[in-house]
Structures are given as C-alpha cells and as structure tokens.
C-alpha cells in the first residue's frame, strides 16, 4: 500500500507539470487523445441462457502510441441492462452504459488488446458504441456533433430466383448525410451502393443467405447494422424438386445417447439426406424459446469430436450443436436445416402463443435468425401435438387455428421454409378432422405426417400390433390407424401429395409377456428398452431379429418380448409407396436410432433415388 503522503506529493507534482505544460499546448493547439483511429471496441455475446446472457467487449489499440486508459460507452434498449461486470468499472445513466478500465488494465501498447466481461438481462443488442470518445470501429465519429448514422431498415427481399435476389431497405439518417450503404451477406461485405436497393446475382440455387445493411455518412462513419433478412433462392432440392429425405436431430442426444453432429458424417448419412430438423425449441410464454442452450450453443467439442477436426476454444462466440451444424453445412451445402419447435413435451405452449399469432411468429423468426447463428437455419418446423385436440395436454383453440398459425408464419418467414409435423389420425372425427390442415397447406412447404406410434404398450395388455403399418390388415385394432389412410385423408382435404412426407420410425414399439408370434397377441406390459416399450433399431436388429412382416412393417417375437420396427427391406417398400403416390418424400425420427453405418438412412436414400 502506498503512503498517503507520497500520494499527495505525487498529485501535487503532476498538477505543477500540467500547469507548466498548458501554455505550450495552447500554442500548438490542444489535440484530443488519439481515439478515432487509435482504438476499436468489439462486442461479443458469449452465451445466452434465456433469462440472461454473458457479454464481452474487447478493446484494441490500433494506433502507434500507447493508450494509458480507456472508456467504452454504448446504449441498450430500456428492457436490457448489465447486472454484474468484471475487469472494468461499469456504470449507467438511463439507457447509456459506460465501462472504464480497472486500475491494472488501462495501459495498452500499440497492437495490444484487453477484454472485460459482464452478465446482463434482456433481449437487446448494444448500439451507439464509442471508445475513448470515438467510434468503436475505429472511424471518426466521437467528436461533438458528429453523430453516427442510424441503422437502415431491415431489408425486404423480392424477385427471388435460382441465382439472384433484390433487396430494398428504408434509408438511414445522419446529421451529415448518408453517402452509401454496405450490403453484407453472411457476414462479409459484397457491395457498397448509393441507393436503398441492390440486386445480388451469381447465387446458388436452393441456397440460403443472410443479408444486413450498414450505412456510411459523408464523414465515412459507419452506423449499426440493420436487422437480418434471410433468403433462400429457388431451385435446388428443397421440397418442390427432388424427394425430401429429412431426419430429426435430437438436441439431448449429445448426452446419454452420445450422438453428435459428427456422427452424421462418420455414418455416411450426411451425404444421403436433404433436410435436418433440429429438435426441439420450446414454446413458452407466447414465444419461441431455446430448449437446452448449453447443448445448442455452449458445449465445447475437442478436435476428434468436431465435424472439421478443429477444437472449440473457450472464448469463441458460438459452440455446441449449432456450431457443429454450421460446420456440417459448410461441407454439405445442399442440406437444409430447420429448427423444430414443440414436440410431445413442449406443445402445451402453442395455445397461449396463438392468442397473438403475429407476435408468436415474430418471436420465432427473431430466434431462428439470431445474429449469433445467422445463416444456419433455412426455416422453421412447427410440431404442435395437437391443435384443437389432445396430446400431453389438450387444446381448444378451434379448428381454424392451424390455418391461422401457418398463415402468420408464412407472412413472417417469407421465402424461408415453413413446415409442420402433423398427426396421422385418420379416424372419423379424429385429430385430422379437428384442425384445418387442408386450409393451412397453402402456406406450408410440406407436412411431415407422423405415420408411426399408431399402437404401443400404452395398451399394456395388447393386442400386439405393428406401430407403423403402411396399410390396414386383418386384425388391426383400429382400421383407420395406418399410413395410407392418413395420406388419403389429407389428399381428400386438398393437401397436394407433393407436400406430404411419409414418417419412418428408427425405433420399435414392444410388449412383454407375449406368447404369440403373429400380431394380435395378449401381453402383460411394455418390453424393456431405452424407455418402457421403446427400443432403437440398432439394438433390435440383433437383440430381437425379425419374425415376419405385416402391412409393410416388420415384427419380431423373441422369448416373451414382441416388437415391431422398420428394416431396410420394409423401408424399401415404403419408399416405393412414396414414389407411386407422388409424395414429397420421407422423414424419420431420429438419427441416433440407426446403426453406426446408417443402414436405415441408406435405405431411404436408395429407395427415393
């Protein structure tokens, strides 16, 4: 600890030196500290756990002389705030937040950097950043009266073709006037234009691009980015061209099931699919929300676990499944990835969300196209089990709710993919009759018809029945509970065949206490599996080999256990059905049930080629 006497003496000497130096400074003109070209400040959102987030600012000395102190200021919307900070002293005045260096980290040599971090709450992003009074991008803009340009309006997209798109946006404002706009595609500037529109050519058919616009004023100061606009060019293989081959990737599979994005590559499956549904996001509080943010964006991967063989670092802005999927997409650019919301467990929030369809769609759009993973997702899948019917919980929104929901999402998502997983209950007055799937079809790219789980050990005493029958058969417990009945009912309701994908389970349903080989036997309860009455194909193929087939689906009786499941052979038959009926394609739940060499994915791919 320094002596108070020494401190006072030091301050007195400093004051004398400053007073003596002032006349000389006055003769040559007082120059402000080199701030404009001398320092930059870059913001990173390190993580987001739904109710809060971790942010980080990195200050870099880009000048040629040392900086002895630094101050970073920025503005947050009124609903966003800093709750705690480290390595800086952070204060606020209204919506303006100011961070000053701590006593030990103020000095920065030329080229050196320093970071400070903080926790915050709220959904907003920082704007109007200055460092030592100048623009955080290193441009002039910190002097009084030199306001930076405002953000341009979020661009709209029109005239979308296989290879081009026209973007238009509302003009930015600035006290000196706007000189031009940078058009930024997937994080890189592709053009600088003087007007408020731009046609980007030379694109790839069936590919997704995310655009942002940034204004420059006549002093060449840059303002904040506009909101993002994600566009998918026409053509390619995205539901209307070649057959859909879609698989669900379960977010939680990275834990006990030890199934990761890299498994899609090592199994050979990545080269045999067209779409991935990432399952699941939550629907809660009237909004779309993340499911498991740790698995999605924070889980670190070592080099041997990573798709591209590059390990995650502790300070990179995006990790987890989303980063791995971005790497996968870089290697397999034809794959379309959708974020699926709801599912059996999280469908209960749809009814509340649909009290304000536009706000619901907006929340989902903002999350799917969040700047942290911009360009990853090609659209959204809505897995509501079930509108105006009962699943884990019951909904009474009315039959029009499905049509209203899909209309709202199409209006918001524009050219991005909008799909839905829907019931296959074709019984008279059943779930397909309780919501307007026909009216909603005009707004969707395709429906994934869940043609599985027709029967299972929730009926503990049986009778045993194949859970994914392609057609009816003699002795089936409920005649209309089969895939063909669901497909034909949807077609009769006006849904085009090309918008219907047939569902394939990569797991079996089974009972125990069964003595009869053929379907229709009695049972005493569910067979043991990954959960009662449920087991992966990769296990069943050797643990309980096929005994026979009925209605295009295999069944197996081993000991007292009885299972039904699909095999490469039964999948081949179902793919023939897809082609003969002119359906859009097939989808399956889910990748981790397949063998390590992707037998079932290969069967779907071969059957639809």
DAZI-V154519 format. One line per field, one symbol per residue. ss: DSSP state (~ for helix, > for strand, _ for the rest). psi: psi as a letter, one per 40 degrees, with the letter a starting at -180 (. if undefined). burial: # if it has 16 or more other C-alpha atoms within 10 Angstrom, else .. A space follows every 50 residues. Layout:
ss->???
psi->???
burial->???
This chain:
ss->___~~~~~~~~~~~~~~~~~~~~~~~~~__________>>>>>>>>>>__ __>>>>>>>>>_____>___>>>>>_____>>>>>>_>>>>>>__>>>>> >______>____>>>>>>>>>_____>>>>>__>>_______________ _____>>>______>>>>_________>>>>>>>>__>>>>>>___>>>> _______>>>>>>>>>>____>______>>>>___________>>>>>>> ~~~~______~~~~~~___~~~__>>>>>>>>>>__>>>___~~~~~~__ ___________________~~~~~~~~~~~~____>>>>>>>~~~~~~~~ ~~~~~~~~~~~~~~~~~~__~~~_____>>>>>______>___>______ ~~~~~~~~~~~~~___>>>>>>________~~~~__~~~~~~~__>>>>_ ___________>____________________~~~~~~~~~~____~~~> >>>>>_>>>>>>_________>__>>____>__>>>~~~~~~~____>>> __>>>>>>__>>>>>__~~~~~~~~~~~~~~___>>>>>_~~~_____~~ ~~~~~~~~_
psi->hihdddddddddddddddddeddddddehhhiihddeeiihhhhhdihfd eaihihhhhhheaeiiheiihhiihiidehihdiiieihhiihbehhhhi iidefdhhiheiiiiiiiiiiieiiiifhihfeiieeeiieeihegiiii hiihiihifhadeiihiiiiiiiideihdahhhhhfeiheihidafihhh ifihifihihiihhihaeefiiaiiiiihhhhiiaagfdebiihghihhh deeebdefhiddddddeeddeeidihhhhiiihifeiiiicgddddedhi hideeideehiiideidhaadddddddddddgeehhhihhhbiddfeeed dddeegddddddddddddfiddfhedheaihhghgihfahbdiiifeide ddddddddddddebeihhiihiieheiheaddeeigdddedeeidihhhg fifdiaedgdeaiiihefhdiiihehdhdegiddddddddddeehideeh hhhhhfiihiiifhehdiieiiieaiihadihehiidddddddgihdaih feiiihhhbeihiiiiidddddddddddddefidaiiihideeiidefdd ddddddde.
burial->.................................########.#######. .######.#####..##..#######...###..#.##.#.....##### #...#.##.#..##########....################...##### #######..##########.####.#.#########.....#...###.# ..###############..################.####..######## ####....#######.##################.############### #...###....#....#############..#.##########..##### ####..#########.###.###################.#...#.#.## ##########.################...#################### #######..#############...##..########.###.#.###### ##############..#######.###.....#########..#.#..## ########..########.######.##...##############..### #####.##.
